[in-house]
Amino acid sequence: MIAFALLEAVLEIAKFGAAIGAGIAAIGAGLGIGKIGASAMEAIARQPEATSNIRTNMIVVAALIEGAAFFAIIICFLCL
């Protein structure tokens, strides 16, 4: 009986940890993509003739960050 209660407590802590991990991954991705967008807008303001190259690179890097964030979130949910 005591072992079952202890197991339930551990599972609740694991769910809490997975939720925190998923939240941190989402926050990190949001901050990273925001930084990319801000830097790209600054670069475009400095060199308007390079807009297409900057935009393409920005989209590629944002996709890589989102992929890493999705991977982290899925791993957090699989830990349950």
Buried (B, 14 or more C-beta within 10 A) or exposed (E): EEEEEEEEEEEEEEEEEBEEBBEBBBEBBEEBBEEBEEEBEEBBEEEEEEEEEBEEBBEEBBEEBEEBBEEBBEEBEEEE
